[in-house]
Structure formats: structure tokens, C-alpha cells
């Protein structure tokens, strides 16, 4: 009497999953809705509208022909939306206010250019894309948008100097600190500084760049 041979699927599934799943368990997972596991057969409808007024104000003043100061205040906006893989979930509109004060100056006799600015911005409901792990089905993670509120203050400084007729030297630096109000930050804010230095030579069209970062 010939021995019966088990179906290929009953031996293929344990081999494919390292023995973690049987053929029936693997078949149940593969036939399950992996994108909307919590809304199979449900009609989900949502309707919303977002609008905003986003002004921008800029003022400048020329102290001389070579020195100009400026100040700006601007608002940014991004409409809200829905998390496509989480039925019924939505995220709020993103709003940001940015204020900046700076000076742009040049010194022809010294072949020098100097720019500096101080800025501050405040995000309300900043939209951040996060990965949400999944423990069901095939364990495929989903991407969702969450809202956080953040503040940041920074300083920009740029120096450009014509060292000689054929060489140009420039240096730029940025220092900034940011805080997150919602959810509560895990650690206190810290200043982060970056600096870039470069020199270029016109005849040979050569240049060198160096950068550093400290926190």
C-alpha cells in the first residue's frame, strides 16, 4: 500500500517561515487585508475643509550705501489631512510663524562682505511622518502623520573676503536651538552649531572646503 504524500503547501509553509507558521496560519495571513485590517467591509467617510491667511511683512532700512538692515515676519501654513491606512484618523493643519532680523553689509575698500541674522520660529501642530510598527499579520509597518509643537531660535553669520585678486575666502556659521512642547521633550534643548570655511582660486579654478559641527 502506497504511503500518502502530504500536500506541498503543508511542507512549504514551515520551510518558508522557519517553522513559525503552519500552512493554515500562513494562508490565513495571506488572505487577510494587510492595509486595512481594522476596517474590512466597512464604509468609512470623512469630510473636512481647511483654510488659512498667511501674511508676510518685510521692512528694510539703508543706513548707508553699503549697510542695510531688515526685519521680516511671515506665517506658513500646510493643510491637514487623513492617515490613509488608519480609517477615521486625521491630522491637524500645520502653522508656523517666523521672525527674522538681520543686517547685510559690504566694505569695498577692505573687499569684505558681512551678513548676520537672528531668527525665531514657532510651529503649531507640525506634521511629522512616523513609522508605526505592526504586530499583526505579516508585521508590515505603516506610515502615519502626527502633530507636534516646536520652537527654535538661531543665528546665521556669513563672511566673504577677497583675499587677493585671485583668491576668495568665505566663512559661514549657524547656531540654533529648538524645543518641543507637545509631546513633552525627552531631554532639555541644546545648541547646535555648524561652520563652513572655503577658499577658491580663480586662475586654476580650485577650491577647498572644510566644515565642522559642535553641539
TARA-V132626 format. One record per pair of residues at least 4 apart in sequence whose C-alpha atoms are under 8 Angstrom apart, sorted by the first residue. I is the first residue (numbers start at 0). J is the second residue. Records with the same first field share a line. If there is no record, write none. Layout:
# TARA-V132626
I=J / J
This chain:
# TARA-V132626
5=9 / 10
6=10
7=11
8=12 / 22
9=13 / 21 / 22
10=14 / 22
11=15 / 22
12=16 / 18 / 20 / 21 / 22 / 25
13=17 / 18 / 19 / 20 / 21 / 22
14=18
16=20
20=24 / 25
21=25
22=26
23=27
24=28
25=29
26=30
27=31
28=136 / 137
29=136
31=36 / 136
32=36 / 39
33=136 / 137 / 139
34=84
35=39 / 84 / 85 / 86
38=42 / 86
43=86 / 87
44=87
45=87
49=78 / 79 / 92
50=78
51=76
53=73 / 74 / 75 / 76
54=73 / 74
55=71 / 72 / 73 / 74
56=71 / 72 / 73
57=69 / 70 / 71 / 72
58=69 / 70 / 71
59=67 / 68 / 69 / 70
60=67 / 68 / 69
61=65 / 66 / 67 / 68
62=66 / 67 / 68
63=67
65=104 / 105 / 106
66=102 / 103 / 104 / 105
67=102 / 103 / 104
68=100 / 101 / 102 / 103
69=100 / 101 / 102
70=98 / 99 / 100 / 101
71=97 / 98 / 99 / 100
72=96 / 97 / 98 / 99
73=96 / 97 / 98
74=94 / 95 / 96 / 97
75=94 / 95 / 96
76=92 / 93 / 94 / 95
77=92 / 93 / 94
78=91 / 92 / 93
79=89 / 90 / 91 / 92 / 93
80=89 / 90 / 91 / 92
81=87 / 88 / 89 / 90
82=86 / 87 / 88 / 89 / 90 / 143 / 144
83=143
84=141 / 142 / 143
85=143
90=126 / 144 / 145 / 146
91=124 / 126 / 146
92=124 / 125 / 126
93=122 / 123 / 124 / 125 / 126 / 146
94=122 / 123 / 124 / 125
95=120 / 121 / 122 / 123 / 125
96=120 / 121 / 122
97=118 / 119 / 120 / 121
98=118 / 119 / 120
99=116 / 117 / 118 / 119
100=116 / 117 / 118
101=114 / 115 / 116 / 117
102=114 / 115 / 116
103=112 / 113 / 114 / 115
104=112 / 113 / 114
105=110 / 111 / 112 / 113
106=110 / 111 / 112
107=111
109=160
110=160 / 161 / 162
111=158 / 159 / 160 / 161
112=157 / 158 / 159 / 160
113=156 / 157 / 158 / 159
114=156 / 157 / 158
115=154 / 155 / 156 / 157
116=154 / 155 / 156
117=152 / 153 / 154 / 155
118=152 / 153 / 154
119=150 / 151 / 152 / 153
120=150 / 151 / 152
121=148 / 149 / 150 / 151
122=147 / 148 / 149 / 150
123=147 / 148 / 149
124=146 / 147 / 148
125=145 / 146 / 147 / 148 / 149
126=144 / 145 / 146 / 147
127=144 / 145 / 146 / 147
128=142 / 143 / 144 / 145
129=142 / 143 / 144 / 145
130=140 / 141 / 142 / 143
131=140 / 141 / 142 / 143
132=138 / 139 / 140 / 141
133=138 / 139 / 140 / 141
134=138
147=179 / 180 / 181 / 182
148=179 / 180 / 181 / 182
149=177 / 178 / 179 / 180 / 181
150=177 / 178 / 179 / 180
151=175 / 176 / 177 / 178
152=175 / 176 / 177
153=173 / 174 / 175 / 176
154=173 / 174 / 175
155=171 / 172 / 173 / 174
156=171 / 172 / 173
157=169 / 170 / 171 / 172
158=169 / 170 / 171
159=167 / 168 / 169 / 170
160=167 / 168 / 169
161=166 / 167 / 168
162=166 / 167 / 168
163=167
165=200 / 201 / 202
166=198 / 199 / 200 / 201
167=198 / 199 / 200
168=196 / 197 / 198 / 199
169=196 / 197 / 198
170=194 / 195 / 196 / 197
171=194 / 195 / 196
172=192 / 193 / 194 / 195
173=192 / 193 / 194
174=190 / 191 / 192 / 193
175=190 / 191 / 192
176=188 / 189 / 190 / 191
177=188 / 189 / 190
178=184 / 187 / 188
179=183 / 184
180=184
189=214
190=214
191=212 / 213 / 214
192=212 / 213 / 214
193=210 / 211 / 212 / 213
194=210 / 211 / 212
195=208 / 209 / 210 / 211
196=208 / 209 / 210
197=206 / 207 / 208 / 209
198=206 / 207 / 208
199=204 / 205 / 206 / 207
200=204 / 205 / 206
201=205
